[in-house]
Every structure is written in structure tokens, then in C-alpha cells.
Amino acid sequence: MFENTSLFNSKNTKSNFKQPLADKIRPQTLKELVGQKHLLAEGKPLRRIIEKRIPTSLILWGPPGTGKTTLAHVVANEFQYPFEKFNASIENKAQLNKILNSHPNESFVLLLDEIHRLTKPIQDFLLPHLENGHVLLIGATTENPIMSLVPAIRSRCQIFEFHPLETKEIEKMIIRAANEAFDYEIPLNVAHLIANTGNGDVRTALNVLETLFAMYEKELTTDQVKEFSRQQHLNYDKDATQHYDYLSAWRDSIEGSDADAALYYLAVLLEAGDLESVVRSLKDMSALDLGLADSERSIQVITLANTALEIGLPRASTHVAMATMLLAVSPRSDSIMQAYRRAAADAKNANQHPMPGYLRDSHYKGADKLRGAGIMKNMFAEPKKIARQPYLPADLIGRHYYEPAPNKNEQTLYYQYQKLFEYIYGKKFKKNDNLTHFEHFNPYQE
């Protein structure tokens, strides 16, 4: 049972509609939060940080509508700190300074939205306030912070990845919202369909609920949810067994080189509005199925998939149909998948294979004298722009992980692979006969 801690007192009054439903029923305590069990279940790291009031800044990254902003509110409530919000994409240093000056003698939580867009001048301005405890920063981003944030900010924060919510988790929020905002005991089958439309994004699902209730009030039915979802190209049945059967049939048809079957099952999926699952699978299959047999076509498939996502349905159907056709009629190769698996087998015992010292990190002062890091040949100063020096651990030199599939592209690549080894190491390339083979390796299984 959810506690009623919504940001309004009376129910179903005119003032209720002045703010989005997602804001009205935003959870205010750890107990009310849904999702992110890998971080917030009992004993998990992020929950411990909050429960023990550990004043460490956080970077939360993941898809929209997964609870990043909500967690910032919860942290402020649990720490009993004032809450402020700053958007790095539209606000400037003067606005940030105004926020800082409004809390001259107290610590406060600063939700920094779109933190990956933070400019360097603002970063430099903000850093002292992080270090002296004035600001408890919670950065929210949809971009991988390892790639998008500068080390100065990253090193002062703990990073946690948020995942899309499960349908049953969003369903709880739909039931609570209907009850608190509309005094409506929503039927479970209706709540479930609306939860599915979010595709892991609780805000999207709540927006659908708010719109549908305004249209139909307490007469809301499953047919109305389905019709509305189709019009908006939302996915109301993505967790149905039949839906996953069609997704599997489409992939299997592509991998079986049956273009007609693949196009048919694709049409079933797109008519149900599930473009996102199709796009994810196309990107996945471009590497897993084509591999190095036709790397240019793999890039074409990825480009078509990305374009489809930008354009959206219905026009995007042509782009994903083209990508499906390209995949279905292309040559197959899993050689790079096999190569990685062989390398991974050695990597499990990485401590037994010490790397050459000059490959070690050399960004800090004295690294060259302390560890020999960075003392290596400059490839640009060498003939052919290739530095002839060992890169593999000494005991692994001569172990070759890549074995080509019998297609023209990979035979050309394999020749280049052999000659580069011989040039770098000054040894004759000898094919390994003792490598582990993964002839029946299934990438979809652990």
C-alpha cells in the first residue's frame, strides 16, 4: 500500500491539473520508490548511501522516466536538505551563482539535469562548492558519464546506472496515481495496458493515464487504451507472449535468410507499434550475424536503424524494412564473436599475463620513473607508422584469436592480420591449433 505523500491535499480539484501528473504523485521517500532494485533494494549500495546519510555527490545515468529526478527529491528529503534544480543545457553561470547565494550557510541538494552538457567554466566554478560540502550534487544524464563527463566532475561523484522500469513497477504507479489524483480505482487490466505504453518510462505511462482519464474519466476501458496507443504508436502489449514470439520469429527468419518471412513478421511488429525493439535487434544483428563478412553493410544497417528511430512510425517502416532485407540476404560470419570468446578465456586469468610496462597509464607525474609507463616508441616516428614493439603479454605472443570465415572480405582481412603480426613481432605467423572453438556458441545465453 502506498502512503499518500502527494504534493496536493484535496482530490480532483481544479488546482490538481496545474502540474503534470508525474510531478503530483512523485515519490518522496525510499519506501515509495519503485524500480532500480539493483541499486535500491535492502542492502544495495545506493540505498545504503541514502539511509546512512553519506554526503557524497552522485551521477545517475539512464533512459528518461526511470526515476533519476525523483531520487534527487528523495535524497533531499532523507537528508533534510533544501532542494534546487539547475539545467546545464539552458541555464548559465549567473543563474547557478544565484542558487548558491540563496543558501550561503547551509548544504543543499543540487539536481544538475543534463550534466553532460555542463560547460568547463561552470564546472570550474562549481568544483569548490562540491569539495567544501556546500553542494550535494546529483547529476542526471541519459549519456554514459564515462564518455561524456570530464574527470574533474567524475572523480568527485559516485556513478550509478538506472535501468528502464518493469511493467509491473510502472503498474503500481498507475494504480497509485489513479487513486490519488482522480479518486479512481482503475481496473488492473487497464492499469497494466497503460503501464506497458511507457516501455520502461514511468513518465510516459503517467501522461497516457492523465490524457485518457481526461477523455473518458471512470468509463476507461482496455479497448480505449489500445486504440489510443495505436494512434500514438505506443506499445500496449509488449510483454505479451505472442509479441515476443513474433520478435523471435522475425529474428530467426533473418538469420535463416528468408527475406519474405522476415518482412512479414516485421510488419506484424510495426503494426503493433514496437519500433524500439526492432531497432535494438537490427543493431544487435548487424554485428552478431554479419560480423566481418560485410562490415560496410553492417554500417548501413545501423545507419538505417538510427534514422528510423529519429523519424518514427509510420515512415520509419521503410527504413527498417530495408535494413531487414539487407540482413536477410547478406553473407554470415560469427568469426569476430568467436575471436572475442577466445580472448575472454585468456582474460579470465589476466593477472597471470602481465602487460609490457610501457603500456601502463602514464597520465600522472612520475609514472615513467615509478612504473616505466609511457616509455614506448612513437608510431608516427616509425616506418609505416607502426611501432615494432610487443603489445601482448610475453607469454601470449603467438596466440591468435581470430580465425576467418570463408568469405572474400575476411580472407583479405586475415592476410592483413597475419602480415601486421609478422612485422610487429618479427616472427612467422603460425595458426594456432589449440584454440578453444565455440562452434555452437549462443550469444543470447549466459
C-alpha positions as CSV (number, residue, x, y, z in Angstrom):
1,M,0.0,0.0,0.0
2,F,1.4,3.4,-0.9
3,E,1.5,6.3,1.6
4,N,-0.3,9.4,0.4
5,T,2.5,11.9,0.2
6,S,1.4,13.6,-2.9
7,L,2.1,17.3,-3.4
8,F,-1.6,18.2,-3.1
9,N,-4.1,17.9,-0.3
10,S,-7.6,17.8,-1.9
11,K,-8.5,15.3,-4.6
12,N,-9.9,16.0,-8.1
13,T,-9.9,19.8,-7.7
14,K,-9.1,22.3,-10.4
15,S,-5.7,23.0,-9.0
16,N,-4.7,19.4,-9.4
17,F,-4.3,20.0,-13.2
18,K,-1.8,22.8,-13.0
19,Q,1.2,20.5,-12.9
20,P,1.9,17.2,-14.7
21,L,0.6,14.1,-13.1
22,A,4.1,12.7,-12.8
23,D,5.1,15.6,-10.6
24,K,1.9,15.4,-8.4
25,I,2.4,11.8,-7.3
26,R,6.2,11.8,-7.3
27,P,7.5,9.5,-4.5
28,Q,9.0,11.4,-1.6
29,T,10.6,8.6,0.4
30,L,12.6,5.5,-0.2
31,K,9.6,3.4,0.8
32,E,7.6,4.8,-2.1
33,L,10.2,4.4,-4.8
34,V,9.6,1.7,-7.5
35,G,12.2,0.2,-9.8
36,Q,16.1,0.2,-9.7
37,K,16.1,-2.8,-7.3
38,H,19.8,-3.4,-8.2
39,L,20.6,-0.1,-6.5
40,L,17.8,0.5,-4.0
41,A,16.8,-2.9,-2.6
42,E,17.7,-3.6,1.0
43,G,21.5,-3.7,1.4
44,K,22.2,-2.3,-2.1
45,P,24.9,0.4,-2.4
46,L,22.8,3.4,-3.3
47,R,20.2,2.6,-0.6
48,R,22.9,2.4,2.0
49,I,24.3,5.8,0.9
50,I,20.9,7.4,1.4
51,E,19.9,5.5,4.6
52,K,23.3,6.3,6.3
53,R,23.1,9.9,5.1
54,I,26.5,9.7,3.4
55,P,27.1,13.1,1.9
56,T,28.6,12.0,-1.4
57,S,27.7,13.5,-4.8
58,L,26.0,11.2,-7.3
59,I,25.8,10.8,-11.1
60,L,22.7,9.0,-12.2
61,W,22.5,7.9,-15.8
62,G,19.9,6.0,-17.8
63,P,16.9,6.4,-20.0
64,P,14.2,9.1,-19.4
65,G,11.5,8.4,-16.9
66,T,13.4,5.9,-14.8
67,G,13.4,7.9,-11.5
68,K,16.6,10.0,-11.6
69,T,14.9,13.3,-10.7
70,T,12.7,11.5,-8.2
71,L,15.7,10.1,-6.4
72,A,17.2,13.6,-6.1
73,H,14.0,14.7,-4.3
74,V,14.1,11.6,-2.1
75,V,17.8,12.3,-1.2
76,A,16.9,15.9,-0.2
77,N,14.0,14.7,1.9
78,E,16.1,12.0,3.6
79,F,19.0,14.3,4.3
80,Q,16.6,17.2,5.2
81,Y,18.4,19.4,2.8
82,P,16.9,22.2,0.7
83,F,16.4,21.2,-2.9
84,E,17.5,23.1,-6.0
85,K,17.5,22.3,-9.7
86,F,19.8,23.5,-12.5
87,N,19.6,22.5,-16.2
88,A,23.0,22.6,-17.8
89,S,21.6,22.8,-21.3
90,I,19.6,26.0,-20.9
91,E,20.9,27.8,-17.7
92,N,24.0,29.8,-17.2
93,K,26.6,30.6,-14.5
94,A,24.7,33.7,-13.2
95,Q,21.7,31.5,-12.5
96,L,23.8,28.9,-10.8
97,N,25.5,31.6,-8.7
98,K,22.0,32.9,-7.7
99,I,21.2,29.4,-6.4
100,L,24.4,29.1,-4.5
101,N,23.9,32.6,-2.9
102,S,20.4,31.6,-1.7
103,H,22.0,29.0,0.6
104,P,25.0,30.9,2.0
105,N,25.3,29.0,5.3
106,E,23.7,25.6,4.6
107,S,24.3,22.5,2.5
108,F,21.7,21.7,-0.2
109,V,20.9,19.2,-2.8
110,L,21.5,20.4,-6.4
111,L,19.9,18.4,-9.1
112,L,22.0,19.1,-12.2
113,D,20.0,18.0,-15.1
114,E,21.7,17.3,-18.5
115,I,25.0,17.3,-16.6
116,H,26.8,16.0,-19.7
117,R,26.2,19.5,-21.2
118,L,28.0,21.3,-18.4
119,T,30.5,23.9,-19.7
120,K,34.0,24.0,-18.4
121,P,33.6,27.5,-16.9
122,I,30.6,26.3,-14.9
123,Q,32.5,23.1,-13.9
124,D,35.4,25.1,-12.6
125,F,33.0,27.5,-10.7
126,L,31.1,24.5,-9.1
127,L,34.0,22.3,-8.0
128,P,35.0,24.2,-4.9
129,H,31.4,24.0,-3.6
130,L,31.4,20.3,-4.1
131,E,34.7,19.9,-2.2
132,N,33.7,22.0,0.8
133,G,30.4,20.3,1.2
134,H,28.2,23.3,0.3
135,V,26.6,21.4,-2.6
136,L,25.5,17.8,-2.6
137,L,25.4,17.3,-6.3
138,I,23.1,14.8,-8.1
139,G,23.8,14.9,-11.8
140,A,21.2,13.3,-14.1
141,T,22.0,12.3,-17.7
142,T,21.0,9.9,-20.4
143,E,24.6,9.8,-21.7
144,N,27.2,7.4,-20.4
145,P,29.2,9.6,-17.9
146,I,32.4,7.7,-18.5
147,M,32.3,9.0,-22.1
148,S,30.5,12.4,-21.6
149,L,31.8,13.9,-18.3
150,V,35.2,15.3,-17.6
151,P,37.4,13.5,-15.0
152,A,37.2,16.6,-12.7
153,I,33.5,16.0,-12.1
154,R,33.5,12.2,-12.4
155,S,36.2,11.8,-9.8
156,R,34.1,13.6,-7.2
157,C,31.0,11.6,-7.7
158,Q,29.7,8.1,-7.3
159,I,28.1,6.8,-10.6
160,F,25.0,4.7,-10.7
161,E,23.2,3.4,-13.8
162,F,19.4,3.4,-13.9
163,H,17.5,0.8,-15.9
164,P,14.1,1.0,-17.6
165,L,11.3,0.1,-15.2
166,E,9.5,-3.2,-15.5
167,T,5.8,-3.1,-16.4
168,K,4.7,-4.3,-13.0
169,E,6.6,-1.5,-11.3
170,I,5.0,1.2,-13.5
171,E,1.7,-0.5,-12.9
172,K,2.0,0.3,-9.2
173,M,2.5,4.0,-10.0
174,I,-0.5,3.9,-12.4
175,I,-2.7,2.5,-9.7
176,R,-1.5,5.0,-7.1
177,A,-1.8,7.9,-9.5
178,A,-5.4,7.0,-10.5
179,N,-6.4,6.7,-6.8
180,E,-4.7,9.8,-5.5
181,A,-5.2,12.2,-8.4
182,F,-8.6,11.0,-9.7
183,D,-10.1,9.1,-6.8
184,Y,-10.4,6.2,-9.3
185,E,-9.8,2.5,-8.6
186,I,-8.5,1.7,-12.0
187,P,-9.1,-1.9,-13.2
188,L,-5.9,-4.0,-13.1
189,N,-6.1,-4.9,-16.8
190,V,-6.4,-1.3,-17.8
191,A,-3.6,-0.2,-15.5
192,H,-1.4,-3.0,-17.0
193,L,-2.0,-1.9,-20.6
194,I,-1.2,1.8,-19.7
195,A,1.9,0.7,-17.9
196,N,3.0,-1.1,-21.0
197,T,2.8,2.0,-23.1
198,G,5.7,3.5,-21.1
199,N,8.2,1.0,-22.4
200,G,10.1,1.4,-19.2
201,D,9.4,5.1,-18.9
202,V,7.0,5.8,-16.0
203,R,6.5,9.5,-17.0
204,T,5.2,8.4,-20.5
205,A,2.8,6.0,-18.9
206,L,1.5,8.6,-16.4
207,N,1.0,11.1,-19.2
208,V,-1.1,8.5,-21.1
209,L,-3.2,7.9,-17.9
210,E,-3.8,11.6,-17.5
211,T,-4.8,12.1,-21.1
212,L,-7.1,9.0,-21.2
213,F,-8.8,9.9,-17.9
214,A,-9.5,13.4,-19.2
215,M,-11.1,11.8,-22.2
216,Y,-13.1,9.0,-20.6
217,E,-12.9,9.5,-16.9
218,K,-14.0,6.4,-14.9
219,E,-15.5,4.8,-18.0
220,L,-12.0,4.0,-19.3
221,T,-11.7,0.5,-21.0
222,T,-9.0,-1.6,-22.4
223,D,-10.2,-1.1,-25.9
224,Q,-9.9,2.7,-25.5
225,V,-6.3,2.2,-24.2
226,K,-5.4,0.1,-27.2
227,E,-7.0,2.5,-29.7
228,F,-5.2,5.5,-28.2
229,S,-1.9,3.6,-28.1
230,R,-2.1,2.6,-31.8
231,Q,-2.8,6.3,-32.7
232,Q,0.3,7.4,-30.7
233,H,2.4,4.5,-31.9
234,L,2.8,3.4,-28.3
235,N,3.3,-0.2,-27.4
236,Y,0.5,-1.5,-25.1
237,D,1.2,-5.3,-25.4
238,K,5.0,-5.6,-25.4
239,D,5.0,-8.1,-22.5
240,A,2.5,-10.4,-24.1
241,T,4.0,-13.8,-25.0
242,Q,2.7,-13.6,-28.6
243,H,4.6,-10.3,-29.1
244,Y,7.9,-11.9,-28.1
245,D,7.0,-14.9,-30.4
246,Y,6.8,-12.5,-33.3
247,L,10.0,-10.8,-32.4
248,S,11.8,-14.1,-32.2
249,A,10.2,-15.3,-35.5
250,W,11.4,-12.1,-37.2
251,R,15.0,-12.5,-36.0
252,D,15.1,-16.2,-36.8
253,S,13.8,-15.6,-40.3
254,I,16.5,-13.0,-40.9
255,E,19.2,-15.4,-39.6
256,G,17.6,-18.2,-41.7
257,S,18.0,-15.9,-44.8
258,D,14.2,-16.0,-45.5
259,A,13.6,-12.4,-46.5
260,D,9.8,-12.8,-47.2
261,A,9.2,-14.3,-43.7
262,A,11.3,-11.6,-42.1
263,L,9.4,-8.8,-43.8
264,Y,6.0,-10.4,-42.8
265,Y,7.0,-10.7,-39.1
266,L,8.5,-7.2,-39.2
267,A,5.1,-5.9,-40.4
268,V,3.3,-7.6,-37.5
269,L,5.7,-5.9,-35.0
270,L,5.5,-2.5,-36.6
271,E,1.7,-2.6,-36.8
272,A,1.7,-3.2,-33.0
273,G,3.9,0.0,-32.8
274,D,7.1,-1.7,-31.5
275,L,9.8,0.2,-33.4
276,E,12.2,0.4,-30.5
277,S,12.6,-3.4,-30.1
278,V,13.1,-3.7,-33.9
279,V,15.8,-1.0,-33.9
280,R,17.7,-2.6,-31.0
281,S,17.6,-6.0,-32.7
282,L,18.8,-4.6,-36.0
283,K,21.8,-3.0,-34.4
284,D,22.5,-6.3,-32.5
285,M,22.2,-8.5,-35.6
286,S,24.4,-6.2,-37.6
287,A,27.4,-7.4,-35.6
288,L,26.3,-10.8,-34.4
289,D,25.0,-12.1,-37.8
290,L,27.0,-10.2,-40.5
291,G,30.2,-9.7,-38.4
292,L,33.2,-9.2,-40.6
293,A,31.6,-10.9,-43.7
294,D,30.4,-7.5,-44.9
295,S,31.3,-4.7,-42.4
296,E,30.1,-2.0,-44.8
297,R,26.6,-3.5,-45.0
298,S,26.7,-3.7,-41.2
299,I,27.2,0.1,-41.0
300,Q,24.4,0.6,-43.5
301,V,22.0,-1.4,-41.2
302,I,23.0,0.6,-38.2
303,T,22.5,3.9,-40.1
304,L,19.1,2.8,-41.2
305,A,18.1,1.8,-37.7
306,N,19.2,5.1,-36.2
307,T,17.4,7.0,-38.9
308,A,14.2,5.0,-38.3
309,L,14.3,5.9,-34.6
310,E,14.7,9.6,-35.4
311,I,11.9,9.6,-38.0
312,G,9.4,7.4,-36.1
313,L,6.5,5.4,-37.4
314,P,4.9,5.2,-39.9
315,R,7.6,6.5,-42.3
316,A,10.3,4.6,-40.5
317,S,8.8,1.3,-41.6
318,T,10.6,1.6,-45.0
319,H,14.0,2.2,-43.3
320,V,13.7,-0.9,-41.1
321,A,12.3,-3.0,-43.9
322,M,15.3,-2.1,-46.0
323,A,17.6,-3.0,-43.1
324,T,15.8,-6.3,-42.7
325,M,16.2,-7.1,-46.3
326,L,19.9,-6.3,-46.3
327,L,20.4,-8.5,-43.3
328,A,18.4,-11.4,-44.7
329,V,20.3,-11.6,-48.0
330,S,23.8,-10.9,-46.6
331,P,26.6,-13.4,-46.0
332,R,27.0,-14.6,-42.4
333,S,30.0,-14.7,-40.1
334,D,30.5,-15.2,-36.4
335,S,34.3,-15.1,-36.6
336,I,34.7,-12.0,-34.5
337,M,32.3,-13.3,-31.9
338,Q,34.4,-16.5,-31.7
339,A,37.6,-14.4,-31.5
340,Y,36.3,-12.4,-28.6
341,R,35.3,-15.5,-26.7
342,R,38.8,-17.0,-27.1
343,A,40.4,-13.8,-25.9
344,A,37.9,-13.7,-23.0
345,A,39.1,-17.2,-21.9
346,D,42.6,-15.8,-21.5
347,A,41.4,-12.6,-19.9
348,K,39.9,-14.5,-17.0
349,N,43.4,-15.0,-15.8
350,A,44.7,-11.5,-16.7
351,N,46.8,-11.3,-13.5
352,Q,48.9,-14.2,-14.8
353,H,49.7,-12.3,-18.0
354,P,51.5,-9.1,-17.1
355,M,51.4,-6.4,-19.8
356,P,54.5,-4.7,-21.0
357,G,55.3,-1.9,-18.6
358,Y,55.3,0.9,-21.2
359,L,51.6,0.3,-21.9
360,R,50.6,1.3,-18.3
361,D,48.7,4.5,-17.6
362,S,51.2,7.4,-17.7
363,H,48.9,10.5,-17.1
364,Y,50.3,11.2,-13.6
365,K,53.6,12.8,-12.8
366,G,56.4,10.3,-12.2
367,A,54.6,7.3,-13.8
368,D,57.6,6.8,-16.2
369,K,60.1,6.5,-13.4
370,L,57.9,4.6,-10.9
371,R,56.4,2.0,-13.3
372,G,58.1,2.6,-16.7
373,A,54.8,3.7,-18.0
374,G,54.6,5.6,-21.3
375,I,58.2,4.8,-22.3
376,M,57.4,3.4,-25.7
377,K,58.1,4.1,-29.4
378,N,56.0,6.7,-31.2
379,M,54.2,5.1,-34.1
380,F,54.3,8.3,-36.1
381,A,58.1,8.4,-35.9
382,E,58.5,4.8,-37.2
383,P,58.5,3.4,-40.7
384,K,55.0,2.5,-42.0
385,K,53.6,4.4,-38.9
386,I,53.8,1.2,-37.0
387,A,55.8,0.8,-33.8
388,R,57.6,-2.6,-33.8
389,Q,57.4,-3.4,-30.1
390,P,55.5,-6.1,-28.1
391,Y,51.9,-5.2,-27.0
392,L,50.8,-8.6,-25.8
393,P,51.9,-10.1,-22.5
394,A,55.1,-12.1,-23.3
395,D,53.5,-15.5,-22.6
396,L,50.7,-14.8,-25.0
397,I,52.8,-13.7,-28.0
398,G,51.9,-16.0,-30.9
399,R,48.4,-16.8,-29.7
400,H,46.0,-15.7,-32.4
401,Y,42.3,-15.3,-31.5
402,Y,40.9,-14.5,-34.9
403,E,40.1,-17.2,-37.5
404,P,38.4,-16.0,-40.7
405,A,35.2,-17.3,-42.2
406,P,35.4,-18.5,-45.8
407,N,34.4,-15.2,-47.5
408,K,36.3,-12.7,-49.6
409,N,36.2,-9.8,-47.2
410,E,37.6,-11.8,-44.3
411,Q,40.3,-13.6,-46.3
412,T,41.6,-10.1,-47.2
413,L,41.4,-9.0,-43.6
414,Y,43.1,-12.2,-42.5
415,Y,46.1,-11.6,-44.8
416,Q,46.5,-8.1,-43.3
417,Y,46.1,-9.5,-39.8
418,Q,49.0,-12.0,-40.5
419,K,51.3,-9.5,-42.0
420,L,50.9,-7.0,-39.2
421,F,51.8,-9.6,-36.6
422,E,54.9,-10.6,-38.5
423,Y,56.0,-7.0,-39.0
424,I,55.4,-6.0,-35.3
425,Y,56.9,-9.1,-33.7
426,G,59.4,-10.3,-36.3
427,K,58.0,-13.8,-36.1
428,K,56.4,-16.1,-38.6
429,F,52.6,-16.2,-38.2
430,K,51.6,-19.8,-37.2
431,K,48.0,-20.7,-36.9
432,N,47.0,-21.9,-33.5
433,D,45.7,-25.5,-33.4
434,N,45.0,-25.5,-29.7
435,L,42.5,-22.6,-29.5
436,T,39.1,-23.3,-27.9
437,H,36.4,-23.3,-30.5
438,F,32.8,-22.2,-29.8
439,E,31.0,-23.8,-32.7
440,H,27.6,-23.8,-31.1
441,F,28.1,-20.6,-29.0
442,N,24.7,-18.8,-28.5
443,P,25.3,-15.1,-27.7
444,Y,21.8,-14.8,-26.1
445,Q,22.6,-17.3,-23.4
446,E,25.0,-16.8,-20.4
